[in-house]
């Protein structure tokens, strides 16, 4: 009897401790949402004590709506975000339709990792070196081209760059989803009814794929409507996008522009919400309301996914050798294909500054990604307990996704205002916390597939044999999911290394990282120095992806570790998560 009471007491203490850890995780991960939204709303309506404004007013909105170029900026922002998201979604589906389980699908999947590891800023710098009037493409084709994709007034270059960067992300997120849909069986059934491959994909698989890829499309749309760093490098300038416009107002030396900037940030948030709702409505209209196209004959659109993926990979991977050549070029006249003189001068000139900047970037990325990884594991474990026991409240997926779905600029403005009231001088603390806030959803999504596919019967058997819950997790579940954990950790580091606005706004310009320096140097500085920073920003995530892939292979795949008596661990979704070992 005493032994039973002791066991019950231990279980209750362990359960209380775990719930307390979950509560702390939720507070740390999502607490910035409160000051972010509240600070934004108060500042938008004129309550900014930092500049001695204590009364609510609509002066900021008046200044915003009377600004001469606002309507053009809003229309341009909507055009860029909607076009880039829709084109990326269409091209991603075309690639899946054309290449799924083809003979070169494994190679395509393997190349997803280096492309996803390439930060947006480094890609934007390489894209500019490729497509400027004196860029590498112009050097090859000479006078045969006459385009302007960098800083063009319609934002076509920005649309192209965002599309090329988001296609690999949508492909990566689609792989586990399509594994769940059991595509091979669907295609066999469709062929037996007389449908060809394209008709089966567009009339059967597309209506199932759209709802499952919804949150990924939301994330792509939210990023494209609020992107600042890439827009500063290759986006339009007369007028700029609304996010860049708000960013310029925030950095204006005249503090009287703060109400206008905060009103612009609120407008950006409302625009983002409106577009997300329109995506949801479009999905509902296509898949639920207007279903006649599903049964109206066997017509299918001819879309060539293989040519799209080849162009995507060629342009994306071509940026790295271009950056490498520019970093060592001493003289590269137009229209020479390669530099006429090479030199280490600029590397030697910058190396003294680079060491501190690289150390800063890696330190913040390691700390934020590791903490976010622990938090994501805790929330996943709590979700499993909440499903098994209805007494536990499950953390809503929408709450987890808010840092991905809301414009960074809108949230960070409110957070920045809130830090002024607490202790704004702790710059590394606020920057690291902001990185955790924005990294956490990506790590959570990266672990979602493996955690869903894990066979809970293994835990039940181990618990019935007398192991404690922690020992069950450490000795049984952790080894099975360790490969996916390594990859999620690398994803988190990559996301942290690419953060521009959180570092600049909450660091107050006192914390320099490879991303902040690359953006600053891209606007008119020497191309060779810009190339050095962009190249290092590209290679740093690669290093951690390589470490994660090697470590995940050393720890073994899930298929190698699964017990032969359990069949569910080998379901397609597990191998998917594992396919993130070589994405």
GIGIFEN-V245128 format. One record per backbone hydrogen bond with DSSP energy under -0.5 kcal/mol. CO is the residue of the C=O (numbers start at 0). NH is the residue of the N-H. Records with the same first field share a line. If there is no record, write none. Layout:
CO=NH ; NH
This chain:
0=4
1=5
2=6
3=7
4=8
5=9
6=10
7=11
8=12
9=13
10=14
11=15
12=16
13=17
14=18
15=19
16=20
17=21
18=22
19=23
20=24
21=25
22=26
23=27
24=28
25=29
26=30
29=32
30=33 ; 34
31=35
32=36
33=37
34=38
35=39
36=40
37=41
38=42
39=43
40=44
41=46
42=45
44=56
45=47
47=50 ; 52
48=51
51=53
52=47
57=61
58=62
59=63
60=64
61=65
63=66
66=69
68=72
69=73
70=74
71=75
72=76 ; 241
73=77
74=78
75=79
76=80
77=81
78=82
79=83
80=84
81=85
82=86
83=87
84=88
85=89
86=90
87=91
88=92
89=93
90=94
91=95
92=96
93=97 ; 304
94=98
95=99
98=101
101=104
103=107
104=108
105=109
106=110
108=111
109=112
110=114
111=115
112=116
113=117
114=117
116=118
118=122
119=123
120=124
121=125
122=126
123=127
124=128
125=129
126=130
127=131
128=135
129=136 ; 137
130=148
131=134
134=138
135=139
136=140
137=141
140=143
141=144
148=150
151=154
154=158
155=159
156=160
157=161
158=162
159=163
160=164
161=165
162=166
163=167
164=168
165=169
166=170
167=171
168=172
169=173
170=174
171=175
172=176
173=177
174=178
175=179
176=180
177=181 ; 182
178=181
181=185
182=186
183=187
184=188
185=189
186=190
187=191
188=192
189=192 ; 194
190=193
195=199
196=200
197=201
198=202
199=203 ; 204
200=205
204=207 ; 208
205=209
206=210
207=211
208=212
210=213
212=216
213=217
214=218
215=219
216=220
217=221
218=222
219=223
220=224
221=225
222=226
227=231
228=232
229=233 ; 234
230=234
233=150
236=239
238=237
240=244
241=245
242=246
243=247
244=248
245=249
246=250
248=251
252=254
253=256
254=257
256=260
257=261
258=262
259=263
260=264
261=265
262=266
263=267
264=268
265=269
266=270
267=271
268=272
269=273
270=274
271=275
272=276
273=277
274=278
275=279
276=280
277=281
278=282
279=283
280=284
281=285
282=286
283=287 ; 288
284=289
288=290
290=293 ; 294
291=294 ; 295
294=296
295=298
300=302
302=304
303=307
304=308
305=309
306=310
307=311
308=312
309=313
310=314
311=315
312=316
313=317
314=318
315=318
316=319 ; 320
317=321
318=322
319=323
320=324
321=325
322=326
323=327
324=327 ; 328
325=328
327=342
330=339 ; 340
332=335
340=329 ; 330
343=347
344=348
345=349
346=350
349=352 ; 353
350=354
351=355
352=356
353=357
354=358
355=359
356=360
357=361
358=362
359=363
360=364
361=365
362=366
363=367
364=368
365=369
366=370
367=371
368=372
369=373
370=374
371=375
372=376
373=377
374=378
375=379
376=380
377=381
378=382
379=383
380=384
381=385
382=386
383=387
384=388
387=389
388=391
395=399
396=400
397=401
398=401
400=403 ; 404
401=405
406=410
407=411
408=412
409=413
410=414
411=415
412=416
413=417
414=418
415=419
416=419
417=420 ; 421
418=421 ; 422
422=425
424=426
425=429
426=430
427=431
428=432
429=433
430=434
431=435
432=436
433=437
434=438
435=439
436=440
438=441 ; 442
439=443
440=444
441=445
442=446
443=447
444=447 ; 448
446=450
447=451
448=452
449=453
453=455
454=457
455=459
456=460
457=461
458=462
459=463
460=464
461=466
462=465
467=471
468=472
469=473
470=474
471=475 ; 476
472=477
475=479
476=480
477=481
480=484
481=485
482=486
483=487
484=488
485=489
486=490
487=491
488=492
489=493
490=494
491=495
492=496
493=497
495=498
499=503
500=504
501=505
502=506
503=508
506=509
509=511
512=516
513=517
514=518
515=519
516=520
517=521
518=522
519=522
520=524
521=523
525=529
526=530
527=531
528=532
529=533
530=534
531=535
532=536
533=537
534=538
535=539
536=540
537=541
538=542
539=543
540=544
541=545
542=546
543=547
544=548
545=549
546=550
547=551
548=552
549=553
550=554
551=555
556=560
557=561
562=565
564=566
566=569
567=570
570=573 ; 574
571=575
572=576
573=577
574=578
575=579
576=579
577=580
578=581
579=582
